[in-house]
Amino acid sequence: MGEQPIFSTRAHVFQIDPSTKKNWVPTSKHAVTVSYFFDSTRNVYRIISLDGSKAIINSTITPNMTFTKTSQKFGQWADSRANTVYGLGFSSESHLVKFAEKFVEFKEAARLAKEKSQEKTALSSTPSQESAPGDLLSPMTPESINGTEDERVTPEAPHVPEARGEPSQNALHFSQSSTNINKHWEAELAALKGNNAKLTAALLESTANVKQWKQQLSAYQEEAERLHKRVTELECVSGQTTVIKSQKTELNHTIEELELTLRAKEEELERLKAEVESANEFQSRRETLTQRLQDSESRNQTLEAQLSDLEQRLDGSQQEQEAFRTSLRTLLELLDGKIFELNELRDTLAKLLEGS
């Protein structure tokens, strides 16, 4: 059947600059057809693209290749055989996704085809290795069973009195059995030699096939080298318009990402400012409550002084005892109220301190 296209799309084709290994160099002035081809004879998948009559992509898919999507409409893969990196710019993201899916599918198919080819090679090489002449002759020759011509002797009959006839008949029967065994092994040896000759011929044929494959591989390498030189020549002629557009698109994406990052930073800054203002407000409230606590303590000291004076006056004058008790009760109630307020203020201050 030969090589047939199995999937096609259109894209702008690029190759990495061999000198810098960073910049993309366009190999087509406009979008061209990029196709997957399958060679059923050799079980090989290839990516091929022609610009007119010139091949700008001729990449054989191997199991260790990887297609990478670097943006919404651009993807690339490295070809170690061609010693370059190919890039494709698509008109839409859906075209890129479809091409990437086909790449993964055909890479897996190439891997399975390679494994099957290796299994067939192993199976074809195993009989050739096992059919070496020394291995076949060593365990199967009559010499290994009945000894060499010098060592081989007819089995002797048992030494018994000659008057008996049965021992001599047994010896004759044993000798005939030994002769039959020798003939059987000689026939086996002849069959093994025939098989050995067939396997040797198959080995020679496989060797010839290997040489032919090596010649084909050398031809493919020469073709790849020629195409690589042609691509290099085209790189010197091609313009930089598409590269500039691609770089502009990447810069626009970068600017959008930076703007999003800047907005996020501004929102975070506003949040931090709000937290600082809240902390300042808590600090002001704490200072106010501290001042109120100091005033309450001062008033408490004043009340304690008044209470001490009243106690002295009570001791000095029994007559004013009832009036003093009345005043004392009043002062005690006032003192309890102030102490209760002081405790409330302390609890509030402790809660504020814990909350901050």
C-alpha positions, 0 to 999 in steps of 0.5 A: 500500500505504501505511505498514505496520509491519515490526518491533515491540518494547516499551520505556519511552520517554524524551526528553532534557530540552530545558532542561538537555539532560542529564536524561531525561524519561519520556514513557510511564508504562509499557512501550509498543509501539515500531514501525518503519514503511515507507512504500512510496509515499515510500520512507521509514522511521519509528519510531513509538510511541503511548501510547493515541492520542497519538504519543510518537515520530514519528521519520523515519530518515535516513542520518546518524542513529546509534543508541547503546547507552549501557548493557546495556538502554538506547539512544538516537538524536538526531532533528534534525528534531524537535530532540530525543533519544529514549531507549528502556529495554528489559527485556533486552539481547537486545531492545536488540540486536535493535532496534539491528540493525534500526535499522542495517538500515533506515538503510542501506535509507533511504540506498539509497532516497535515492540512487535518488531522487536518481538519478531526479531527476537523470535527469528534470532532465537532458532538461529542461535539454537541451531549452531552445528556444535550444539546440534551434534554434541548431544545427538551423535551416535559416538556420544551414545555408543562411543567412538569407533575404537571404543564401540564393541559388541556386548559380550554374552555372559560367561556360562556353560556352553551346554545352555543355548539361551544365553547365546540367543539373548546376546544375538537379540541384544546385538540386533537391538544395538544395531537398530538403536544406531540406525535410529540415531543416524537417522536423527542425525541426518534430520538434524543436519537437514534442519541445521542447513535450513536454519543456516540458510534462514540466518544468512537470509536474515543477515542479508535483510539486516544489511538491506535495512542498514542501507535503507537507514543510511539512505534515510539519514542522507535524505534527512541531512539533505533536507536539513541543509535545504531547511538551513538555506531556506532559513537564510531567505525567510523573513521575520514577520511571523516571528515578530507577530508571534513574539508580539502575541507572547508579549501581549500575554505577558502584559496581561498577566502582569496587569492581573498581578498588579491588580492583585497586589493593589487589592492586597495593599488596600487590605493591609491599609484597612488592617493598619487603620483598624489596629490604630483604632484599637490602639486609640481605644486602649489608650482612652480606657487606660486614662479612664482607669487611671482617673478611676484609681485616683478617685478611688484613692481620694475616696479611701482617704475620705473614708479614713478621715471619717473613721478617725472622726467616728473614733473621736466623737461617739455623738456623731456615730449615727451620722457618721455611720449614715455617711459611711454607708453612703460612702461605702455604697458609692465606693462599691459602685466605683469599684464595680465600675473599675472592675468593669473597666478592667474586664473590658480592657483585658478583653480588648488586650486579648482581642488585639 
